[in-house]
């Protein structure tokens, strides 16, 4: 380990111990591109795809959670391990804690319901709407899913149009197709 790396590690340890880091950040290379991972002490708060503007994502988290954001990979080790297992096809259910700070009440209901869609299965926007008590709210469900701050872990890719058409995806349709194919085996 170089002197610079040792100093950085010591700085991060002290910052974390002094509770100066409200949001830890790191990146991770995956089969669907580099992901930006962010976590608070409560849990995973944001995953961003590489084609999202990093400054916009950091600004969103700074405004919605805290501006005390620091590159601190250790806090995200469990998230990275689970994502690695998921992308290898050996993890079906994520267990990392989630921090829902970036979601409103309705979106949170939709995302909780979406998180219960089993691995390898899909549900329609209408089914999710019905499941959250808004049977005619398929469009509102689509909007909530489109603003999902924790894609992949909260599997909005498992929601499709009635009749099985793929529908939209905030990360782009190629990623949605790839994730659905991974889960189909």
C-alpha positions, -999 to 999 in steps of 0.1 A, spaced: 0 0 0 14 34 -9 17 63 15 -12 81 -3 -35 50 -1 -26 46 36 -34 83 43 -67 80 24 -77 49 43 -69 66 77 -88 97 66 -118 76 56 -117 56 89 -116 88 110 -143 105 89 -166 75 93 -158 71 131 -165 108 136 -198 104 117 -188 130 92 -199 109 63 -236 109 58 -235 93 23 -208 69 12 -201 65 -25 -183 40 -47 -185 26 -82 -188 -10 -94 -183 -25 -128 -211 -49 -138 -223 -66 -170 -248 -37 -175 -222 -10 -171 -206 9 -142 -229 15 -113 -226 44 -89 -236 31 -54 -245 53 -25 -254 44 11 -263 61 43 -259 45 77 -296 33 72 -288 15 40 -285 17 2 -300 50 -9 -292 53 -46 -279 33 -75 -271 53 -107 -263 39 -142 -231 52 -159 -251 72 -184 -268 93 -157 -251 126 -151 -230 120 -119 -232 157 -109 -270 155 -111 -271 123 -91 -248 138 -64 -269 170 -63 -301 150 -59 -287 130 -30 -271 162 -15 -305 179 -16 -326 149 -5 -303 133 21 -272 153 29 -244 172 12 -218 153 33 -210 128 6 -176 110 5 -161 83 -16 -160 56 11 -162 21 -5 -161 0 27 -196 10 37 -208 -5 4 -190 -38 6 -221 -58 14 -240 -41 -15 -212 -49 -39 -210 -86 -27 -248 -90 -32 -247 -74 -66 -218 -96 -77 -238 -127 -67 -269 -114 -84 -250 -108 -117 -234 -142 -114 -269 -157 -111 -265 -170 -76 -285 -144 -56 -323 -142 -60 -333 -120 -31 -313 -89 -19 -310 -85 18 -291 -52 21 -309 -26 41 -326 2 21 -328 39 29 -360 52 14 -352 88 19 -354 97 -18 -389 83 -23 -423 98 -15 -451 79 1 -468 66 -31 -435 57 -48 -424 39 -16 -456 18 -17 -450 10 -53 -414 1 -48 -422 -21 -17 -448 -40 -38 -423 -42 -67 -396 -56 -44 -420 -86 -37 -421 -97 -73 -402 -130 -73 -370 -134 -91 -377 -146 -127 -413 -134 -126 -429 -103 -139 -460 -83 -131 -479 -57 -151 -481 -20 -142 -518 -26 -136 -512 -55 -113 -488 -34 -92 -513 -6 -92 -540 -30 -79 -515 -43 -53 -510 -8 -39 -547 0 -37 -549 22 -69 -564 -1 -95 -566 26 -121 -532 40 -114 -510 21 -139 -496 53 -153 -488 66 -117 -471 33 -110 -450 37 -142 -440 72 -131 -430 59 -96 -410 31 -111 -393 56 -135 -380 75 -105 -368 44 -86 -336 55 -69 -324 19 -64 -328 0 -96 -317 -37 -99 -320 -41 -61 -356 -29 -61 -364 -48 -93 -385 -23 -114 -372 -42 -144 -397 -70 -135 -427 -47 -143 -440 -50 -178 -470 -38 -198 -503 -58 -197 -499 -85 -224 -462 -89 -217 -447 -60 -238 -415 -49 -221 -426 -13 -213 -401 13 -203 -370 13 -180 -351 42 -165 -318 24 -173 -328 18 -209 -345 -11 -226 -312 -30 -234 -305 -32 -196 -341 -42 -189 -339 -70 -215 -305 -81 -201 -318 -83 -165 -349 -102 -175 -328 -126 -195 -305 -132 -166 -334 -140 -143 -351 -162 -169 -320 -185 -167 
